[in-house]
Amino acid sequence: MATTVPTGALSSLTLSDLPKRPDYGKVGKKIRLRANMLKIPSFTNGTIYHYDVNFVGVRSGERRIFTEFLAQFKEIHLKGISVAFDGKKNLYTSAKINRISGRQPLVVEFTIQDGARKKDFKIEIKHAADVNMAVLHQFFEKRIGMVPQECIQALDVIIKQGPSVSGRYTLIGSSMYMRENPASLGSCIEVWPGIFLSVRATQSGLVLNADTANNAFLEPLMILDCAAKVVGARSASDLNCKWHPDDIKELERKWRGTQVQVTHSNIPRKYKIFGIKNMSVREIKFKMEDGTNVSVYDYFQNHYNKKLEFDKCPCLAVGPEGKTFLPMEVCKIVQGQQYRKKLNEEQTTNMLAFATLKPEARFNRIRTNMAPMVANMSENLKGFGINLSNQFLECEGRVLDPPVVHFGANSTSRPSGGVWNMKDKKLNSTGAVESWAVVSFDNRSRPDKIYEWLDEFGKVARSMGMDVKSSKPPVLSGRPNEVKNVLRKAIDDAERMFKKPCQFLLCIMPPSGVYEDVKKIMDCEFGKVSQCMKGKHIGRPNGSYMANLLLKINSKMGGVNFHLDKGVPFILQEPTLVFGADVTHPAPGENSCSIAAVVGSTDPKVTRFVSSLAIQGSRVEIIDTLKDMAKNIIMQFRAKNRILPRRIIFYRDGVSEGQFNAVRSSEISALKRAFGEIEKDYNPKLLFIVVQKRHHVRFMADRADCDRSGNVPAGTVVDKEVTAPDRFEFYLNSHAGLQGCSRPSLYTVIWNDFPTLTSDQIQEMTYRMCYTYVRCTRSVSVVPPAYYAHLLAFRARFLFNVENDPNRILSREYVEKVRSKIPPLSPDMMRRMFYV
């Protein structure tokens, strides 16, 4: 069904205005699947009562406080009533709280014993709304058209209530993590297994989406033991000395905001780390009430009868301003604190090893982890009239046929299982490689081995149809502190040897470092193509690895590696521009600007893309400069094809369901304005599709229908049973499984100007494009335009060197200042796919 809302009314759209599904897909071989969803076959038809809970003067710990309130007062204020609390302010009950009427809240003051101390609390409970669950029944009976989200939210909180108060789980977002059997990730970080739970409305009715979840937590160690692990000391006893400033900086980055508990007192007080004071307990002194100055060391000796053993190492600065100092040897990290910062390479590897499970093992772990949770849920579910199935939901999938891939010399190949190879195949189109050079930053790669490798590289290139004029270009060696000079010299040497402008540099990289400097200098300052490779491959020439490098080099230099034999029919019918867009945000714990990236195709075969980049506010997902970015790309399409595109297909990555309205009112509106500014009557038809990977829906096929990895086959599409009943969406598993359980992409159409476009056409168009990704000979998991936008945004993160300032407020004025300082990439680079 086409979208028929006038452009001026975009800001008033709601989710009920999303394009409706025109039909169900019919193409492909049907297979039966199981989804990680449990049906909720019945739920109350009555009223659930919603209350707001205000914790007066409380900044954190609401769930613990409310649990204590229930222990003391449930029989007085909530006798015989089932309750569910979301840990912040939302309370749901199965019956009215009699002591609350109208706007008059229930106010309760009580005391909690915290170790040797008593703390006084005051909470106010007031009526917020009556949640009429009959409306949800009406939705599934198709008497109303939009999911009543207030009902879904209430059920979501109710289902999680039992486990959340059992004391066994730590609840973070929609996931609950178990403290038993953590696994170490290294450097004082451990992973806790858990389970993700979310109530969803589907075409099969109400379901609970249940999935494995894993999260990083700080190990509950003594601070000095943790410091020893992080800095690589043999034990804590080696740390009783003056610390190196770099170690202090690393530990401050890791620990800032971490809660510690003191061990020297009967009162287990907790403090938040502000930083590290690089002075010892003997050096730090403070004034007592009688006016005398005393050191931290003497204070602990006199008041706690504790002789501090680590009297030379720094102290922790704790509290809101870091003006309280604690000896490290009396501080222990509090258990259950999520580690929010970016994991290092070792930790990431260990996390993947722990979390990666084949489909059957993943579904079994879900079932195992759910068993104790269901036991915790049962009483509360019964109180609210909810039943939960223990069987995974079955659904229908269809496996689409792969397209035929077309290579040079008119040869073709039909992929099998989402994979094909380039053996005896030539690239579709290439240019002559007439001027190039090699720079080695890897001191382990000997010149003679480099030339041997280059000889093989030249042979592989020629076998793939690339005309490499010389396998012995200039080869230079460089050190990490002279990157710019050696790159400049390599370009000059190539131009001097070949008498032509240098086309690209092949850079041999050390195990770590240098890469970002090379890319920033080549992309931004010199405007030249570069291809990096790891030095470890020099001593082991491998034809497949070289072929993969050549796919990237040819794409960066403007060639076409391969294309679909019959293209994408819908795109070939009329001049069509395919956009991809994504926004990259600062890493966890960083405070810097976000970067928007947009790419657009310039050829009917959807193999060549131009790009546009923009700086925007920190963690702002909506692209506020999309109008100008889109205009720029559309004008490049016209320059290349001598015609404006009549159809626009836009794949938008990184947007959550809660942002659909904002995207429609802002980004689609920006596109429509861009069309009008290009030409007064220019109004191409638009198909706007959101691509989502950050969801928890997984599928498992019968063994007879699995691919070699145990996953569902490449090309599996699902648009029934598990999809939302009120919008046009489908799951597409477009890639072959490698390891673990394949995650399908969820595609949601949020704007559609094509009234006759069928589900089959959109699904096949999207799937076929997944075979055009230039970097490999496999179909990919995300439609390539969105994938390219992601790669471009990621590259721009370090090209632009956006400053991380933890203490700065990133105002609109500051963002504009950053924009003005960013050196633009050359137009030639933005016309190339330099980021692949």
N, C-alpha and C positions, 0 to 999 in steps of 0.2 A: 504494500500500500504506500502511495506517495505521500510526502509531507507537503501540506498545502498552506502552511501558516505564512502570512506576509512577513517580510524581513523586519519591519518596524515593530512587530509584536513578539519578536524573539525573547525579549527580556521577561515576558509574562508567562512563558511556557513552564509546564510542570512535567513530572515523569509520566503523567497520564497522556501527554501529547506525543510520546515517543512513537515512531512508526510501528504499525502492527505487522505481525508476520503475514506475508501474502499467502503462504502455503507451507507444506512440509516438503523437504527434499525427498526425491525418489530414486536418484541415480546412485549406483554402487551396490556392491554385494552386502547383503544384510548379515550382521553377526549379533549375538547376544553378549551383553556386557553386564558387569556389576559395577555400580558406583559406590563410593564410600559415603553413602547416605543411609540413614535409618528412618523408616517411615514413622510418623506420628499419626496413627490411624484414628485416634479420637482425642478430642480436647473439649473443654467446657464450652457450653453454649450460653453461659451466663455472663456475669460481670466480674471483672478483676479490678480491684481498687488501687489506684496509683496515688502515692503520697510523696511529698518532698521532705527530706530529712536535712535539717540545718544543724551542723556541729559548730556551736558558738566558740569562736577563738581557736579552732583546730585547723592545722595546716596539712596534716597527714595522719594516716593510721585509722581512717574512718571505719574500715571493715572490722578491725579489732575492737574498736570502741563500741560499735553497734552490736557485735557478738556478746560483749559483756553486758550491754544494756538488756539484751534478750534474756541472758542468764538471770539477771536480777528482777526483771519486770514483766516478762512474757505472761506469767500467770495473773498478773494484775491488770495489764492493759491489752493483752493480745491472747487471752485464754481461748483455746479451741480454734484459733485462726492460723492458717498456714501463711508463712511470710517468705519473701524473697527480696534480698537487698543487693544492689549492684556494686557496692563498695565505695560509692561516692555520695550520691544523694537520693537515688530513686528506690523507693520501697513499694513492693506490690503485695497485696494481701488478698486472701480468698473471701474475706468478709469485711464489712465496715468496722472501723475502729470506733466504738461507741463514744469514746471521750472526745472525739473530734467532730465538730459541727460547724458548717459554714467556713468562715475565714479564721475562726479561732483555733490556733494550733494546740497540740498537746505538748506541754513543756515539762521535761523531766531533768532533775539534777541528781547526780549520783557520783560515787567515788570508786576508783579502781586502785587496787593495791598493785604497785609496780616495784617488786623487790621490797626494800625496806621503806620505800616512799609511798605516799598516797597522793593520787591525782584526782582533782575534782573536774567533772565535765557537765556540760549542759547541752541537751539536744532539743530541737523544736521539730515536731512532725505536723505538717499541715496537708490538707487534701489538695491534690493536683488535678486529678481527672478520674472519671469512671471509664474503664476500657471495656467496651461492649464487644465481647468475643463473637456474638452472633454475626457481626459484620464480616468477620473472617470466614465464617461458614457461608455467608452470602456471596463472598468473592469466589469461593471454590464452586459454588452453584451457578456462577456466571450471571449473578443478578446485579453485581457492580463490577466496574472495570479496572479498579486500581487496588493493589495490595494495601490493606490498612497497616502501615508500618508500626503504629502504636501497639497493635496486637502481637506482631512479630517480636518487637522489643521486649514486651512483657514476658512472653514465653521463653525468650532467650535468657533472661535473668532468672526465671523460675527454674529452668533446667540446670543452671550452674550453681544454684543455691546450696544444694546438699554437699557437693564436693568442696565448695569454697569455705565452708565452716567446719569441715571434718578435721582440719589441722594437718592433713596429709599433703595438701597441694598449695602452691603459690600461684595465684591468678594474675596473669598479665594480659591485658586486652581480652581476646576471645580464647586464650589458651591457658591451660592449667598444667603446671609442671610439678613433677614428683621429686621429693628430696632424696628418695632412696636410689642407691646405685648410680651416682654421678660418675662421669668419665672425665679424666683430665685432658685439657686441651693444650696445656703447657703454660708457663709463666703465670701461675696462680689463677688460671681461669679454668673452669670446669663446665661441662655440658650436662644439663638436666633433661631427661626425657619427659615428654608430656603429651597432651592431646588438645587439639583445636576443636571447638564446638561452636556451631552456628545454626540457628533455625532459619530455614529458607522456605519460601513458597515456590513449588514447582508444579509442572503439569500433572504429576502423580499425586499432588496434594502436599500437605505439610511434611517436611523432612528435617532431620538433624544431620547436617554435614559434619562428619567426624573424621579427623585426620591426625596423623602423627605430627608432633611439634617438638622442636628442640631449641633450647635457648642457652646462651652463655651466662654463667654466674661467677661471681668472685668466690674463690675458695675461702672458707672460714678459717684462715690461718692467723697466727700471730704476725703482726706487721713486719717484724724483722725477718721471720722465715720467708715471708712473701718477697721482701726486698732482696734477700739472698738469691732467690730463684730468678727474679727479673734481671738483676745485674750480673748473674753468672758466678756468684761467689760459691765456695764449697759449702759453707754453712753460715748461719747468722753470726757465729763467733768471729768471722773474718771482717765483720762490719763495724767493729768498735774502733773507728778511726775517722779521720776527716774524709768526707765523700767527694768524689769527682763531680763537678758542676753538671756534666752531661747525664750522670746517673740520677742526680736530683731532678733534673728537668724531665727525664723519662718517667720517674716515679710520680712526680707531681701530675703529669699528664694522665697517668694511669689511675691515680688515687683521688684526684680532686672530686669532691662531692661524695666520696665513699664514707659510709657510716662505720665507726669503730666503737667497741665497748671496752671499758677499762677493766683490768683484772686485779688491781691492787686494793680494791675496796669491797666491802660487803654490799655496797649499793652499785649495781651494774650499770652505771650511767653510760649513755651513748652520745657520741659527738660526730659531727660531719667534718671531714678533713678539708681544710681550706688550702693548705700548702705545706711546704717543708721549710722550717727555719734552720738555716745552715750554721747553727751554733749548738754547742753541746750543753748538756744539763748543768755542767759546772759554770758555763759562760753566761747562760740566760738567768737574769735576776729580775725580781719584781719586788714592789714595795708592800710590806705587810701593813695591817691596820695600825700598829704602833709606830709606823714610820721607818722601820728598819728594812734594809734590803737583804733579800735572801735568795740564794740560787735554787733552781729547781731540784738539784741534787740534795742540798741540805733540807729543803722543804719535805721531800719524801722521807728522808732519814728521820726528821724530827716528828712529823705528823703521822706517818704510817709505819714507822719503824722498819722501813724498807731501804736497804742499801742497793742503789742502782749499779748494776754490773757494766752496762754499756754507757759509760760516762764520757765517751769521746764522740759518739755518733750524733747526728742532728736530731732535732725534736720535731714532732708534728705540730703544725699550727692548726687549731681547730676553732669551730664556732663561725658565726656569720661573717666576721671581719678578720678571723685568724689571729686574734689577740690572746688566745689561751694556748699554752704550750704544754704538750704531754710527752713524756719519755716514750720512745717507740716500744721499749720492752714491756710496757704495761698495756699495750693496745692490741686488740684482736679484731679482725674483720668480722662484722655481723653477718650471719648466714642469710641466704635468700636474696642477695642484692644482684639484680640483673647487671651484666656488664654491657654498657651501651656503646662503647667505643669500637672502632674498627678492629677486627681480628688481624693479627699478623699472618704471614704466609704459613708458618707451622701450625698455628691454631686453626686456620681455615682448612688446611689439609686434614687435620684430625677431626674437625667438625664434620666434614664431608664423609670421612670414613665411618663415623658413628651414625650419621643420619641417612646414608644411602642404602636403600632397601629395594629389592625387586618387588614387583606388584604383589605377589602372593605373600611375601614376608611382611610387606607394609600393611596389607589388609589383616594379616594375623596379629600384628602388633596393635593395630587399632582395636581389634576384638579383645585382646588380652588387657589392654589398658582401660578399655571401657567397662569391663566386668566389675571392678570395685567401685567405679564411679556410679554405675547404674544402681548398685546397692546403696550408695549414699543418696542417690536421687529419689529412690522409690517412694519414701514417705511423703516428701514434698510434692512429687508429681501426683500422687493419689489425692493429696489435699486440694490440688487445683484441678482435679478431674482430667489428668493427662495420661495417656498411654503411649509407651515407646516400644517399637519393634526391636528385636535383636538380630534381624536379618538385613543384609545389605540389599539395597534397591536394585532390581534388574531393569535394564533398559535396552533399547535397540540402537545399534550403531550401523553405519554403512561405510564400506571401504571403497573410496573413489579410485578409479584407474589413474596411474601416473601418466603425465604427458610424455611425448617423445622429445628427446633433447637433440638439438641440431648443432653440429660442429662444422669446422672448416672442411674444405674439399667435398662438400655436400654429403658428408657422412652423418648418420643418426644412431641413436641408441635409446632403447626404452629402459628406464631404471627399474630395478627390482628391489623391493623393500626400501624404497626411498634412496637408493644408492646407485651410482654408475661410476665408471672409471674412464680415464683418458688414454688408456693403452691403445696405441696405433691411431689415435685421434689427433687432429690439429685444432688449434684455436680458431674461432670463427673469423676474427679479423685482428690483425696486428700491424704495427708499424715497425720499421727497421730500427734496431738498437745500434745507433751509430756513434754515440759519445757517452761514455759512462766511466765510473771509477769505483774503487773499493777502498773503504776505510776500516781498519781493524782497531778496535779499542780493547781487544782481548789479548793480553800479553802471552797467552798460552798458544795462540794460533801462529805457527811458524810460517814465514813467507813461502817456503817451498810447498807446504801443505795447502796453503791458500791457492797457489797456482794450479796444483793438481785438482783441487776442488773446482776451480774455475773452468778447467778443461772439460770436466764432466758436465758442469752447468751449461756450458755452451752447446754441448752435444744434445742435452735434454731440450734446451730451448729450440734448437733447430729441428729436432724431431717433432716438436709441438707447433712448428710453423713460424717461430719468431726468427727474424733475420738478425742474428747477433754478429756484427761485423768483426769483432775481435774477442777472443777468450782471454786476452792478456792486456786488460786495461791498466792504468796506473793503480798501484796498490800502496797505500800509505798506512802508517801506524800512528796512533794518537793516544794521549793520556787523558784521563777524565778532566784534568784541569785546563786542557787546551782544545776543547771540542770545537769551538767556533773557528779557530785558526786553521785546524787541520781539515775541517769540512770545506772552508774557503779555498785552501790550497788544492784539495782533491778536485774541486770543480775547475779551478784554473788549469791543473795538469791535464784533465780530460780534454778541455777545449784546446790546449796547446798540442796535445798528441793527435786528436782527431780532426782538428781544424773546424769544429762545429760546436754549437752551444751544447753544454752538458745536459743530458736528458734525465739521468737519475744517478744516485749513489747507492751502492750496496754497503751497508754498515754491519760489521761483525761485532757483536756485543759481548761484554763480560757477563758473568753470572748475575750481577745486579748493578743498578745505577746507569747513568749516561742516557738511557733511552729517552727520557722526557726532554733533556737538553737537546739531543739530536733532532727530535721532532719539532721542538719549538723553533730552533734556528732554521731548519730546512723549510718548514711550512710557513713561518711568519716572516723571517728576515730574508732568506734567499729565494723563496718561492719555487723550490725545486722538489721533485719527487724523491723520496727516500724509501728504501726497503731495509728493515732490520732483520737480522738473523742471529741466533745464539751461536757462540763460538764453538760449543761442544759438537756441532754438526760438521765442522771443517775436517776433522780427522776421520769422519765416517761418511763419505759421500753416499747419498741415498737418492735414487731417482725420484721416488714418490715425494720426498721432502722438497726436492728442487722443483718438481712440477707444481707443488702447492705454492711455492714462492713465486713462480712464474705467473700463476693465475692472478696473484695480487699485483705484481709488477705490470702485467699487461692491462689490467683494469685501471690502475693509476695513470698509465700513460695514454689512456683513451681508447684502448682496444676492447673488443667484445670476445669473451671467452667461449660462450655458447649461448644459444637462445632456444626457445621452445619451437618445435617444428611447425606447429600451426598457430603459434602465438596464443594470445588470450582473446577469443572471439569477441567478447563484449568491448574490449579496448580497441580492437582493429576496425570495428564498425564505423567509428567516427574519431576525429582527432581527440585524444584523451590524455590528460595529465594525471599521473598518480603521485600523490603526496604521501610522505611519511613524516611524523613529528613526534618529538619526545623532549622532556625536560630533565636535566640531571641536577641533583641537589647536593649540598655539602655532605660529606661523610658524617656518620654519627659523632657527636661531640664537637663538630666544627661549626663556626659561625661565619659564613661567607655567602656571596651571591649564588643564585641558581643560574643555569645556562639553558636557553631554549635552542633546539636544533630542528630545522625543517629541510627536507630534501624533496626534490621533484623530478620526475622522469622527463626525458626530452626526446625519446624515440618510441615508436609504436610497439617495439618488442620488450619494452620496460627493462632495458639493460644498462642505460646510461642515465646518471642523475647529477643534477647541480644542487647546490646547497646554500643555506643561509643560517647565520648564528646571531644570537642576541643575549645580552646580560639582562637579568631581571632580579626582583627581590628574592631574598633568601626563602627557600622552600615554598615559593609561589608556583603552583602547577599550571595555572592558566597563562597562556602565552599572550602577554599584553602588547607585543609588537607584531602580531601575526599578520595584520593587514599589509604592512610594508614588506614583510618577509615573503608573503604569498605573491604580492605584485611583482617583486623582483624575479621570482622563479617563473611566473607566468610570462613575463616579458622575455626571459631567456628561452622559454619554449617557443614563443613566436619568432624570435630571431633565428632559431635553429630550423623551424618547420615552415616559416613564412605564413603561419595561420595561428589564430588563437585557439586554444583547446575548447571544444564544445561540450566536453564532459570532464568533470573533476571527480576523482575518487580519492578520498582522504582517509588514511589509516593513522589513527591517533593512539600512541602508546602512553602508558603511565597514568591513566586517569581511573579513579575509583568510581564505583557506582554513585556515591554521594556527590560526585562532581559533574554528573551528566548535565544537570540543568545549567551549571556555570559554563560549561563548554558550549552548550547550545546558545546561551544568551550572549556569550562573549566571543568565542572563537568562530562560530559559524556566522555570527553577525559581522565579524571582522572580514571574513572571506567575502561575504556579500557586498560589503563596502569596497573591498579591493576590486571586485568585478566592475562596480559602477565607476570607480576612478580610472580604470584602464580605458574604458569607452562607455559613453552614456547608456547605450542600450545593450551593453554586454552582460549577459546573464546565463552562463553555462549551467547545465544541470549538475547537481551536486549529490554525491553519495558519501556520507560521513560515517565511518565505522571506528568504534573504539576497540582497541586490542588490549586484553588483560591477561597477564601471566601470574599476577600475585593473588591467586585464589587457591582454594584447598580441595578442588574437585579432582578426583583421580578415577581411572577406569581400569578394570581387570577383565581380560577376555578368557574364555575357555582355552585350555592348553592347545587344542587343535587349531585355534585361530590366532595364537600369539606369534610374534616374530621371534627371531633367534634369541633376543634378549629377554624374552618372557613378557614383553609389553604388547599393547594393542598395535596393529600394523600401521605403517605410515599411510595417511589418507583416511583415517577413521574420523568420521564426522557424526556428531550426535546433536539432534535438534528436537528430540521428543523426551518425554518422561522427566528428565532432570533439568530442563531449561525453564526459565521464568515464563509463566503463562500470560503475562501482560506486556511482553515486548518481543522484538525480533532479535534473537540471539542464537548462537550455535557454538558448540565446542568442536575444535578441529585439532586432531593430533596429526600434524603434517610431516613429522620426522620419524626416522627409525630410532628405536631406543638404543642407548649405548650402555648406560649403567643406571641402576636405581629404577624408579617408577616414572615413566614419562609423564610430563605435565602438559596437558592440552592447552592451547590458547583459547580464550573465550572472546568471541567477536560479537559486538552488539551494534546494530544499526541505529544511530540516533538522528539521522537525517537522510531522507530518500526522496529525490525528485523524479524517480523512474517508476511510474505506476505499473508497468508491465514486467518489471524485473522479478524473476522468480528466486526462491531459495536455492535451487540447484545452480542457477547462474552465478549468484554471489559466492556460494560455497566452492564451486569449481574454479571460478576466477581466482579466489584467494589461494586455493590449494595449488593451482598451476603456477602461480607466481612464486611459491615457495621453492620451486626448482630453478629459479633464476639467480639465486644468491651467488655472487662472483667468487667468493673465497674458497669454496670447496665443491666437491662433486657429490653432494648429498642435498636432499631437501631439508629445509631448516624449520625450526619450531615456531617461528614468528614470520609473518609476511615480510619479505625483504625491505620494502620502503620503511617500515617501522624499525626494522633491524638496523638499517643504515643510519637512520636518525639517532638511534641509541649510540652507535659507534661514533658518530660525529660529535654528539654531546659529550661523550666520555673523553674524546680527544681534546675538545675545547677546554675541558676542566683544567688541564695543565698548560695548554697553549696560552691561555689568557692569564694564567698564574694569579687567579683570584685570591686575594689575601684573606687568610683566616684570622679574625680578630675576636676572641671570646668576649671582650668587654664592650664592643661597639654595637650601638643600635643601628640597624641597617635601614635607615629612612629612605624615602623616595629620592631625596636630594643626594644622599650618599650613592645610591645605585646609579643615578645619572652621572655623578662624578666618576664612578668606576667605568661606566660606558665610554665616557669621553677620553679616558686614558688607555683604553684597549686598542692596540694597533690592529687595523683591519688586515685580514688575509688578502693577498692579491686576488683580483678577479679571476686570473688564470687558475689559481689553486681551487677557488670555489666552484669552478666549472669541472674540476677533476674529482674523481672519487679517491682523494688522497688519504682518507681515513680507513680504508678497508685493509 
